Amino acid sequence: MSAGQQAPTRQALRSSSAFRWAVGVGAAMVVAIGIVLMFLLTQATNNRELYERNYGRLFVLNMVVAGLLLVVIAWIAARLFSRLRRGRFGSRLLVKLAAIFALTGLLPGLLIYVVSYQFVSRSIESWFDVKVEGALEAGLNLGRASLDALASDLAAKTRAAAAQIAEMPESSAPLALERLREQLPANDVLLWSGNGQLIASAGQSRFQLNPDRPSTQQIRNVRAQRSLAVIEGIDDPDPATAGNARVKALAIVSPTTATSLLGEPRILQVTQSLPATLVANAVAVQEANREYQERALGRDGLRRMYIGTLTLSLFLAVLGAVLLAVILGNQLARPLLLLAAGVREVAAGDLSPKPALQGKDELGGLTRSFAEMTQQLADARTAVDKSMMQVDAARANLQAILDNLTAGVIVLDEKGNIQSTNPGATRILRTPLAVYEGMPLASVEGLEAFGQAVQQQFDDYMNERRQHGLDHWQQSFELNASQLGTTQMSITLVARGAEMPSDTPGKTARLLVFDDISEIVSAQRAQAWGEVARRLAHEIKNPLTPIQLSAERLEMKLAGKLVGADAALLAKSVQTIVDQVDAMKRLVNEFRDYARLPAAELKPVDLNALIADVMHMYDRDGIDRDDNTGHVPVVSELDPNIPHVMGDAQQLRQVIHNLLQNAQDATEGRPERKVTIRTQWNDAGHRVRLVVQDTGSGFPDHILKRAFEPYVTTKAKGTGLGLAVVKKIADEHGARVDLLNRVEEGVLMGAQVSLSFAVAT
């Protein structure tokens, strides 16, 4: 994947991550607000006044939060449905996970709601039972009776104490009050004047600047009733002040002459703390009764409040569970979808870097491991691609070498089937071997004998290799025209075979390399014939002249001595000897010329002009013949566009003359007598081709096989040096010589000799 393709992918991933982060934060905020509102609503249920005053607002706020949650869930559901309709990968998994989480939260929530609803409805009714109300009332009366008894007892004691200190002067009042405080016992004992002035005190009040004095109403009541007991601190619901609950008793101290000149009555005040347990129980019973009465009056509202709170809690819990199910399902499915998408890309061959989650959980680690594995696969593929490129380069180099080898290369399996070939093999064997790949070499048309011989050589080689450790075999083969399936001359091959190493156990490949050594064999034969010709010319020519001179001398000596038939016989014998010596001299001269053919001096030559010059001589030859009926016409078809060729004009003239002479000799006596000489320009190969065709009987197979060897001829009087000289001159010019019989529709039409020359640069 290129950098341009990766950028949009990374941008999309960042955008998706930011979107999910925003949705998660928004959902968390909505859930937090809902929890806060539910907490406030729950707190409101503990206070009836607060409930009645704020329940509407709290209910509206909770409904708003629930609506926001519902909108978010609906939007997420619509998004999931859209993904599912578009066939987005992983949509079904997201829906399944969301449904599982939602049902996990919804079903228990509904069950708890049903149970709680029944419990709340029935428990609220059970709260307001008649027995409970009677028990609370009895407990309240019991507490009141206990407190009244304590107050009455303290009032009686206070009246008795007031009678004791009635005759006591004011000067000794403090001491008397201290004794009374210890006798009662009491927390404080105070003596007030009739107008509310403190006369004396004992207890904690001595240390107070403003002791707790009786109220005007209390003074009035005590004067009317002579004594009074008051319980203080019980009606205060504050726990801090409830610990100071006490009983205050007031009594009139009757005035005497000794105690007061004016006879004004005094008031004795005794304060005693109530037992803490008794006060606590009394306050608790009183508070419970008060709350019971309040709630009994608002039981329908209380039931509606609890059921509404429970319903809102369920609604918010279910919506929150669904929202969390979608978010958690998405968080759980995201690594799986990321892995699935990565696996699908890897299966498609895309080994580009894969995104990975940075979480610390197992799924995040799995995505990172998958990304690392993908990177390792990409690195391995890069290494393999590099290796394959190197292998391909090596294979291309090897193929280039094989394609440009002049030798033929064939790879065979152990059964002799062709696995691969190079162009050299096709060129040498003159057969399109690529068509026969996968087929036995022995099944190729024209190469049956060659294929069988090669297979036999390999079989023998494998047997001998196990015994003697041979690493190759080498053998020469000669393929004639009939084996090649053409009318061209035969070729000589030297072949070398070896076993190739194989990576597959039990399967071996065999390498066959061969080369066409026909030219080498022909050159060797030409060289040998040249040496023979040189020696024959040297050994035969020397005695020919003495033989001829001796015969002529005998004729001169005996010409006058013999008459009649003897003279005629002598003259005929001498003439025969002279004629045969001349014939042998011509033969020796031809061998000498073949052996001493000078080196060619290659220069640019106009081949068409050279042929036209030679053609004049053959036109005259036809006219000078005595028997015009035996004249073999020579037709020239010259390509005017051929360039000059590199050659020796004198030697090329001899080549043209030899070819035309042989063609005319081969055509004599045939029904259709015609010789054609043609030039052609091969633009693809940049070569000029010279072709000589006749309408004769063609070359026999045994002649076609050795046509370019000296003294190989079909003519009774021929020396067989014509084509040998042509071949030697062609080799000097670097030209290729091809010899074949022309066959059209199975009918032999004559012979053809062609030479291919390089152009002059």
Order of alpha helices (4+ residues) and beta strands (2+ residues): alpha-alpha-alpha-alpha-alpha-beta-beta-alpha-beta-alpha-beta-beta-alpha-alpha-alpha-beta-beta-alpha-alpha-beta-alpha-beta-beta-alpha-alpha-beta-alpha-beta-beta-alpha-beta-beta-alpha-alpha-beta-beta
